[in-house]
């Protein structure tokens, strides 16, 4: 039974990422990569916004219990995103970058640009 719950959670996560990608593309961003994973971190979407590289965390919650989607982006989660972004950039000189979040609480979608700093 546990695998079924994980399958449902995974499907909801993919749906949320797809919705976020469609939304961001309508806002003029170009999707460069999806689900970039390294040991210790993952980035849901990597986008290009003009000259700026945007690392996007997508969080979806069906209910607002425990603070909703925004509350789930903890300092530890931010550190994992920053680690993955640094790995993605590698040794090349970094372009202008920012960290955004797309929050889906039920049917409500919110885009937080520059949600946190990569200096953590």
MARVODO-638766 format. One record per residue (C-alpha): x, y, z. Coordinates in steps of 0.05 Angstrom, whole numbers, padded with zeros to 5 digits, always signed. Layout:
<sites>
XYZ...
</sites>
This chain:
<sites>
+00000+00000+00000+00056+00049+00015+00080+00049-00058+00011+00072-00079+00014+00132-00033+00083+00150-00060+00058+00142-00131+00002+00191-00117+00049+00240-00083+00097+00235-00142+00042+00246-00192+00018+00307-00154+00089+00334-00152+00097+00325-00227+00030+00359-00239+00051+00418-00195+00118+00424-00232+00082+00421-00299+00033+00476-00277+00091+00519-00251+00130+00509-00316+00069+00530-00358+00058+00591-00314+00130+00613-00317+00133+00604-00393+00071+00649-00398+00109+00700-00357+00166+00699-00409+00215+00652-00376+00247+00595-00415+00254+00526-00382+00327+00504-00387+00326+00442-00344+00279+00403-00298+00292+00360-00236+00367+00373-00233+00393+00326-00179+00459+00321-00143+00478+00286-00079+00447+00328-00025+00402+00372-00067+00352+00380-00124+00325+00438-00165+00255+00429-00193+00261+00479-00251+00319+00519-00280+00296+00577-00323+00325+00633-00363+00294+00702-00351+00331+00748-00399+00403+00743-00377+00385+00717-00308+00388+00643-00291+00330+00626-00244+00330+00566-00198+00258+00549-00180+00231+00508-00123+00159+00485-00133+00119+00469-00070+00048+00444-00071+00001+00433-00013-00072+00413-00019-00085+00444+00050-00057+00503+00088-00046+00463+00152+00022+00476+00182+00031+00541+00142+00020+00517+00071+00070+00511+00015+00112+00571+00035+00126+00545+00105+00156+00481+00076+00215+00519+00046+00257+00515+00108+00329+00540+00116+00352+00468+00107+00314+00463+00042+00344+00529+00019+00414+00503+00034+00400+00441-00008+00376+00484-00066+00438+00529-00061+00483+00467-00060+00451+00440-00124+00454+00509-00157+00529+00515-00141+00540+00446-00171+00499+00464-00233+00541+00527-00244+00606+00488-00234+00670+00526-00245+00644+00572-00299+00634+00645-00282+00563+00650-00256+00512+00692-00294+00464+00735-00254+00423+00685-00214+00363+00685-00168+00322+00635-00128+00247+00636-00139+00191+00594-00111+00125+00575-00142+00074+00558-00088+00011+00520-00101-00038+00519-00043-00099+00482-00069-00118+00519-00133-00080+00583-00114-00012+00594-00148+00037+00646-00122+00105+00664-00153+00157+00691-00105+00215+00722-00143+00281+00728-00106+00250+00686-00050+00317+00678-00015+00390+00693-00025+00443+00644-00048+00491+00670+00005+00465+00622+00059
</sites>
